Every structure is written in C-alpha cells, then in structure tokens.
Amino acid sequence: MAIVSARAARQHQHRASSGWRRLRRSQGWVAALFLLPAGFGFALFYLWPALRALWMSFTDYNLLRRSGDFTGLENYRQLVDDQLFWHSMWVTVQYVVINIGMQTVLALAMAVMMDRLTRSVIVRGVLVLPWLIPQVVVGLLWLWMLDPRLGLVNHLLEMVGIGGQAFLGSPDQAVPTLAAINTWRFVGYTALLLFAGLQMIPKQLYEAAAMDGAGEWRMFWRVTLPLLRPVLALVLVLSVVGSFQVFDLVQVATGGIGGQPGGPANSTLVIYVYIFRQAFNFNQAGYAAAMSAVLFVLLACVTFLIMRSLRGSRSDLA
C-alpha cells in the first residue's frame, strides 16, 4: 500500500511539474510576442545604426560621396593626436562634474523634504514642469534671460548692487552656466525618482531610529542614504550618461556666441558638438563615428564603475 501511494505521489508530482513547464513555455511565448514590437524598434533604430557606425569608424566615410574605403585604425590613431578632441572631452567632464554635483545634491534634498514635510501632488507637478519644456526652448529662453545687455538676470543683479555678468559670453562662466541651466530643467524630475525610492523604505525604521534618539541628520546618513543606494545608483547612471550626451542646449544657447556653437573660444565645445561638427561641417563621418565609439566605451566603463561602487544591483532591504 505504501509503495502504491509513493508511486501515485511521484506521478502526481511529475504531472504537476510538466504542467508548470508547459505554462511557463506558453507565458514565454506571450511575453516574446509583446516584446516583439519594441525589439524590432530597438534593432532598427538603435542596434543597426550602432553597428553601422562602428563599421564606419574603420573607414574614411564621407557624407558627400556617401562611401568610404577601409582604413583600419587610422581614425583612432588620429584621435590620439587631436588636441581639440581631448579639449572637448575635458570640457565635457567639467560640465558633467558640475551638473551632477548640483543636480544630485539639490534633488536629494528636495526628495527628502517632500517625503518628510509634504507629499502634495501639486508640489510634485510644479517640480516636474521644467522637465516638460523642450531643451531647445530652454536654451532659447535662458539665452535671452542671460543676455549681457537686455537679459532679465543681469537687470536683477544690477538692482541688488551686483554688476552684470557675461554668463554664456565668458569662457570662465559658460560651462557652469550651462550646467546650472540643465540642473534647473532636470532637478525636479530627478527629485521625483529619488522620492519614489524613498517610498520603498519602511517607516518603522525611522520610528525605531527616533526612539533610539537619532535626529533627522543622523537618520539621513544611517537609514535613508544606505537604503536609497540602488535608486541613487540608477539616477546617477541616467544623469551621467545624459550629461555626457548634452548637445541641443549647447547648440542653441551658444550658437550666437563666438559665431558657432561651442563658443566663446571653444570653451563650451562638448564632445557631442565636436562630433556633430566633424560629421556635418567637415563631412568626416568616419572620424566622427570613431569618436562616438570611444565615447560609448567610456560611458560603458563609467556605468560599470557607478553600479559596482554603489552596489546598485543589491539592496539592503532584501
């Protein structure tokens, strides 16, 4: 009797496992069907252009003749000796450091204040409004507001006794000014991402810390920041990659400074503007593709370092 019962149990378990495998296979097909349109769009508009650009980086492809001969690593050897390329990389790094520093600190402070003081939907809506404005409109708006002679900002500075500033017309102030404009646009959106991460932290932890005599500042460093680490890593990756890819703001806001985007005196010549200049002003698409490939490798390394250093794939809440 016991042998029959054990055999029946094994048969039942086998049928259950077989049914579970069939269910998983059917769910896998359904998931693949839903992912097919997005996968097709990714392959058509991202993967194929990226592979084509990688091939172009090994040629002297020219947009005028729409063809190119294979040159091997010649474009990459040219990069090593291109001082303007290294200058544009240095300008981009300066912009990224200033922008990420201001944006992360302000967004984190705003997210904590929303979580601890108010959770009003109206406040969150107001914070995200600048992010909804197109970047080209933002560039034109601040180009007018920061005009040395007619701009509203300089007019207000003179009213409080501070002399007018060149802002986008000064080689020393142009990069910090662009970073401040970008921070103004994205800080509310970044704060909302961090605010969403704060909602996942159990409130009991704050209550226990308060009972132990911890103040707000100590709870922030001992509770909030460690448990917010995975979300903060994601936000930093998105912000850093987006900052390295800045183009339209510089193109619009500095287009009238020094006669071409990236002025004055190439002080705002970020890497994307330099790639655009090489590809469409000088028709050196192969050389521009080589710079794009180098930038891709750099961003991949930066992303890996951020995720590894902040342990973005693991959470202390698990």
C-alpha positions as CSV (number, residue, x, y, z in Angstrom):
1,M,0.0,0.0,0.0
2,A,2.8,2.4,0.9
3,I,4.6,1.6,-2.5
4,V,1.4,2.4,-4.4
5,S,0.9,5.6,-2.5
6,A,4.6,6.7,-3.2
7,R,4.2,5.8,-6.9
8,A,1.0,7.8,-7.1
9,A,2.6,10.8,-5.4
10,R,5.5,10.7,-7.9
11,Q,3.2,10.5,-10.8
12,H,1.2,13.5,-9.5
13,Q,4.4,15.4,-8.9
14,H,5.5,14.6,-12.4
15,R,2.2,15.8,-13.9
16,A,2.3,19.0,-11.9
17,S,5.9,19.8,-13.0
18,S,5.1,19.0,-16.6
19,G,2.0,21.3,-16.4
20,W,4.1,24.0,-14.8
21,R,6.8,23.7,-17.6
22,R,4.1,24.0,-20.3
23,L,2.6,27.0,-18.6
24,R,6.0,28.7,-18.4
25,R,6.6,28.0,-22.1
26,S,3.2,29.4,-23.0
27,Q,3.9,32.5,-20.9
28,G,7.3,32.9,-22.5
29,W,5.7,32.9,-26.0
30,V,3.2,35.5,-24.9
31,A,6.0,37.7,-23.4
32,A,8.0,37.4,-26.6
33,L,5.0,38.4,-28.6
34,F,4.5,41.6,-26.5
35,L,8.2,42.4,-26.7
36,L,8.5,41.9,-30.4
37,P,7.4,45.4,-31.5
38,A,9.8,47.1,-29.0
39,G,12.6,44.6,-30.0
40,F,12.0,45.4,-33.7
41,G,12.2,49.2,-33.0
42,F,15.4,48.7,-30.9
43,A,17.1,46.7,-33.6
44,L,16.0,49.0,-36.4
45,F,16.7,52.4,-34.8
46,Y,19.5,51.6,-32.3
47,L,21.3,48.3,-32.9
48,W,21.7,48.6,-36.7
49,P,22.8,52.3,-36.7
50,A,25.3,51.5,-33.9
51,L,26.8,48.5,-35.8
52,R,26.9,50.6,-39.0
53,A,28.6,53.5,-37.1
54,L,31.2,51.0,-35.7
55,W,31.9,49.9,-39.2
56,M,32.2,53.5,-40.4
57,S,34.8,54.2,-37.7
58,F,37.2,52.0,-39.6
59,T,36.7,53.8,-42.9
60,D,37.2,57.3,-44.3
61,Y,33.4,57.6,-44.9
62,N,32.4,61.0,-46.4
63,L,28.8,62.3,-46.4
64,L,29.3,63.9,-49.8
65,R,30.3,60.8,-51.7
66,R,28.3,58.5,-49.3
67,S,31.0,55.9,-49.3
68,G,34.4,55.2,-47.7
69,D,37.5,53.0,-48.0
70,F,38.6,50.7,-45.2
71,T,41.4,52.5,-43.3
72,G,41.7,50.2,-40.2
73,L,42.7,52.0,-37.1
74,E,43.7,55.3,-38.8
75,N,40.7,57.3,-37.3
76,Y,41.6,56.1,-33.8
77,R,45.3,57.0,-34.3
78,Q,44.2,60.4,-35.4
79,L,42.2,60.8,-32.2
80,V,45.3,60.3,-30.1
81,D,46.9,63.4,-31.7
82,D,43.8,65.5,-31.9
83,Q,44.1,68.2,-29.2
84,L,40.7,69.6,-29.9
85,F,39.2,66.1,-29.2
86,W,40.9,65.9,-25.8
87,H,39.9,69.5,-25.1
88,S,36.2,68.7,-25.9
89,M,36.4,65.6,-23.6
90,W,37.9,67.8,-20.8
91,V,35.1,70.4,-21.3
92,T,32.5,67.6,-21.2
93,V,34.0,66.2,-18.0
94,Q,33.9,69.6,-16.3
95,Y,30.2,70.0,-17.4
96,V,29.3,66.6,-16.1
97,V,31.0,67.1,-12.7
98,I,29.4,70.4,-12.1
99,N,26.0,69.3,-13.4
100,I,25.8,66.0,-11.5
101,G,27.1,67.6,-8.3
102,M,24.5,70.3,-8.2
103,Q,21.7,68.2,-9.6
104,T,22.2,65.2,-7.2
105,V,22.5,67.3,-4.0
106,L,19.6,69.5,-4.8
107,A,17.4,66.6,-6.0
108,L,18.2,64.6,-2.9
109,A,17.4,67.5,-0.6
110,M,14.1,68.1,-2.4
111,A,13.1,64.4,-2.3
112,V,13.8,64.2,1.4
113,M,11.8,67.4,2.1
114,M,8.9,66.1,0.1
115,D,8.9,62.8,1.9
116,R,9.3,64.3,5.4
117,L,7.3,67.5,5.1
118,T,4.7,67.3,2.2
119,R,3.5,64.8,-0.3
120,S,1.3,67.2,-2.2
121,V,0.6,66.2,-5.8
122,I,0.6,69.9,-6.8
123,V,4.1,70.3,-5.5
124,R,5.3,67.3,-7.5
125,G,3.6,68.6,-10.6
126,V,5.3,72.0,-10.2
127,L,8.7,70.4,-9.8
128,V,8.4,68.4,-13.0
129,L,7.2,71.3,-15.1
130,P,10.7,72.5,-16.3
131,W,11.4,68.9,-17.4
132,L,8.4,69.0,-19.7
133,I,9.8,72.0,-21.6
134,P,11.8,71.0,-24.8
135,Q,15.5,71.5,-24.4
136,V,15.6,73.8,-27.5
137,V,13.0,76.1,-25.9
138,V,15.0,76.0,-22.6
139,G,18.2,77.1,-24.5
140,L,16.4,80.0,-26.2
141,L,14.7,81.1,-23.0
142,W,17.9,81.3,-21.0
143,L,19.9,82.8,-23.9
144,W,17.5,85.7,-23.7
145,M,17.4,85.9,-19.9
146,L,21.2,85.8,-19.6
147,D,21.8,88.4,-22.4
148,P,24.6,90.8,-21.1
149,R,22.7,93.9,-22.1
150,L,19.0,93.1,-22.2
151,G,18.7,90.0,-20.1
152,L,16.4,89.8,-17.0
153,V,19.0,88.1,-14.8
154,N,21.6,90.9,-15.2
155,H,18.9,93.5,-14.7
156,L,18.0,91.9,-11.4
157,L,21.7,91.6,-10.4
158,E,22.2,95.3,-11.0
159,M,19.1,96.1,-8.9
160,V,20.7,94.4,-5.9
161,G,24.1,96.1,-6.4
162,I,25.9,93.2,-8.2
163,G,27.4,94.1,-11.6
164,G,26.2,92.4,-14.7
165,Q,27.8,89.1,-15.8
166,A,28.7,87.8,-19.2
167,F,27.5,84.3,-18.4
168,L,27.4,82.5,-21.7
169,G,29.7,85.1,-23.2
170,S,32.6,84.4,-20.7
171,P,35.0,81.4,-21.2
172,D,35.1,81.0,-17.4
173,Q,31.4,81.2,-16.7
174,A,29.9,79.5,-19.8
175,V,30.3,75.8,-18.7
176,P,29.0,76.4,-15.1
177,T,26.1,78.5,-16.6
178,L,25.1,75.6,-18.9
179,A,25.3,73.2,-16.0
180,A,23.1,75.4,-13.9
181,I,20.5,75.6,-16.8
182,N,20.5,71.9,-17.2
183,T,20.2,71.4,-13.4
184,W,17.2,73.8,-13.4
185,R,15.5,71.7,-16.0
186,F,16.2,68.2,-14.6
187,V,16.4,68.6,-10.8
188,G,12.6,68.2,-10.3
189,Y,12.5,65.0,-12.4
190,T,15.5,63.6,-10.6
191,A,13.9,64.5,-7.2
192,L,10.8,62.6,-8.2
193,L,12.8,59.5,-9.0
194,L,14.5,59.7,-5.6
195,F,11.2,60.4,-3.9
196,A,9.8,57.2,-5.4
197,G,12.8,55.4,-3.9
198,L,12.1,56.9,-0.5
199,Q,8.6,55.4,-0.6
200,M,10.1,51.9,-0.5
201,I,11.9,52.5,2.8
202,P,9.8,51.1,5.7
203,K,8.6,53.9,8.1
204,Q,9.2,51.6,11.0
205,L,12.9,52.1,10.6
206,Y,12.6,55.8,11.1
207,E,10.4,55.2,14.2
208,A,12.9,52.8,15.7
209,A,15.8,55.3,15.0
210,A,13.8,58.1,16.6
211,M,13.2,56.0,19.7
212,D,16.9,55.4,19.9
213,G,17.4,59.2,20.0
214,A,18.6,59.7,16.4
215,G,17.9,63.1,14.9
216,E,17.0,63.9,11.3
217,W,20.6,64.4,10.1
218,R,21.7,61.1,11.6
219,M,18.7,59.2,10.3
220,F,19.5,60.6,6.8
221,W,23.1,59.2,6.9
222,R,22.3,56.0,8.8
223,V,18.9,55.0,7.3
224,T,17.9,57.0,4.2
225,L,21.1,57.1,2.2
226,P,22.1,53.4,2.6
227,L,18.7,52.1,1.8
228,L,18.3,54.6,-1.1
229,R,21.6,53.3,-2.7
230,P,20.2,51.2,-5.6
231,V,17.8,54.0,-6.7
232,L,20.6,56.6,-6.3
233,A,22.9,54.4,-8.5
234,L,20.3,54.2,-11.2
235,V,19.7,58.0,-11.0
236,L,23.5,58.7,-11.2
237,V,23.8,56.4,-14.2
238,L,21.0,58.1,-16.1
239,S,22.2,61.6,-15.1
240,V,25.9,60.9,-16.0
241,V,25.0,59.3,-19.4
242,G,22.6,62.1,-20.2
243,S,25.1,64.8,-19.2
244,F,27.8,63.3,-21.5
245,Q,25.3,63.4,-24.3
246,V,24.4,67.1,-23.9
247,F,24.1,68.7,-27.4
248,D,20.9,70.7,-28.1
249,L,21.3,73.0,-25.1
250,V,24.9,73.9,-26.1
251,Q,24.0,74.1,-29.8
252,V,21.1,76.6,-29.1
253,A,22.5,78.6,-26.1
254,T,26.0,79.2,-27.5
255,G,25.1,79.3,-31.2
256,G,25.2,83.1,-31.2
257,I,28.3,83.3,-29.0
258,G,31.6,83.4,-30.9
259,G,29.9,82.8,-34.3
260,Q,29.4,79.0,-33.8
261,P,28.1,76.5,-31.2
262,G,30.8,75.7,-28.6
263,G,31.9,79.3,-28.1
264,P,33.3,81.5,-26.9
265,A,36.8,80.3,-27.9
266,N,35.7,76.6,-27.8
267,S,35.1,77.0,-24.0
268,T,31.8,75.0,-24.3
269,L,32.9,72.6,-27.1
270,V,31.5,69.4,-25.5
271,I,32.1,66.1,-27.2
272,Y,28.7,65.8,-28.9
273,V,29.1,69.3,-30.5
274,Y,32.6,68.3,-31.7
275,I,31.3,65.0,-33.2
276,F,28.5,66.9,-34.9
277,R,31.0,69.5,-36.3
278,Q,33.2,66.7,-37.7
279,A,30.4,64.8,-39.3
280,F,28.2,67.6,-40.8
281,N,30.5,70.6,-41.0
282,F,33.7,68.9,-42.2
283,N,31.9,65.8,-43.7
284,Q,34.3,63.4,-41.8
285,A,31.6,60.9,-40.8
286,G,34.2,58.1,-40.3
287,Y,36.2,60.1,-37.9
288,A,33.0,61.2,-36.1
289,A,32.0,57.6,-35.8
290,A,35.3,56.7,-34.2
291,M,34.8,59.4,-31.6
292,S,31.3,58.0,-31.0
293,A,32.7,54.5,-30.5
294,V,35.3,55.9,-27.9
295,L,32.5,57.7,-26.1
296,F,30.4,54.6,-26.0
297,V,33.2,52.6,-24.4
298,L,33.8,55.4,-21.9
299,L,30.2,55.6,-20.9
300,A,30.0,51.8,-20.5
301,C,33.0,51.9,-18.2
302,V,31.6,54.8,-16.1
303,T,28.2,52.9,-15.8
304,F,30.0,49.8,-14.6
305,L,32.1,51.8,-12.1
306,I,29.0,53.5,-10.7
307,M,27.0,50.3,-10.4
308,R,29.9,48.4,-8.9
309,S,31.0,51.1,-6.4
310,L,27.4,51.8,-5.2
311,R,26.4,48.1,-5.4
312,G,23.4,49.2,-7.4
313,S,22.2,45.6,-8.1
314,R,21.8,44.8,-4.4
315,S,19.5,46.4,-1.8
316,D,19.8,46.4,2.0
317,L,16.1,46.0,2.2
318,A,16.2,42.4,0.9
